[in-house]
Amino acid sequence: MNPLKHIRRFATALAGLAGALVAFGATPAFAMHVPPPGVSTSPAVTTTPPVEVHTVVVGGMAGWQIALIAVVAALLAATVAVLLDRARIARRKAIAATA
C-alpha cells in the first residue's frame, strides 16, 4: 500500500481529534451562567424577580409549508440520485464496450 495513504489517514484522524478537543474545550466557556447586567449574584443583596416577558408570535411558517418543503426536498434528492446512478451505469457500459 502507498505510504502516503497511511500518512493522509493519520493526518485526517489527528485533525479530527484536534477539532474535537477544541470543540469540547470551548464548550464550558459558552455554557457558563452569566447574570444580566445590574443583577448581583451575592446572597446578601436582595434582588427583584426578573420581569416576565410574554412573547407574541406574529408570522412564521405554517405546518403545511414545512411539510411541502420537506416533500419537495426528498423528491429532488431522489431524482438527483437516480440521474447520477443512470449516468454512472451508462458511463460504465460505454467504457466496457470500447475496451
Rosetta blueprint (number, residue, H / E / L):
1 M L
2 N L
3 P H
4 L H
5 K H
6 H H
7 I H
8 R H
9 R H
10 F H
11 A H
12 T H
13 A H
14 L H
15 A H
16 G H
17 L H
18 A H
19 G H
20 A H
21 L H
22 V H
23 A H
24 F H
25 G H
26 A H
27 T H
28 P H
29 A H
30 F H
31 A H
32 M L
33 H L
34 V L
35 P L
36 P L
37 P L
38 G L
39 V L
40 S L
41 T L
42 S L
43 P L
44 A L
45 V L
46 T L
47 T L
48 T L
49 P L
50 P L
51 V L
52 E L
53 V L
54 H L
55 T L
56 V L
57 V L
58 V L
59 G L
60 G L
61 M L
62 A L
63 G H
64 W H
65 Q H
66 I H
67 A H
68 L H
69 I H
70 A H
71 V H
72 V H
73 A H
74 A H
75 L H
76 L H
77 A H
78 A H
79 T H
80 V H
81 A H
82 V H
83 L H
84 L H
85 D H
86 R H
87 A H
88 R H
89 I H
90 A H
91 R H
92 R H
93 K H
94 A H
95 I H
96 A H
97 A H
98 T H
99 A L
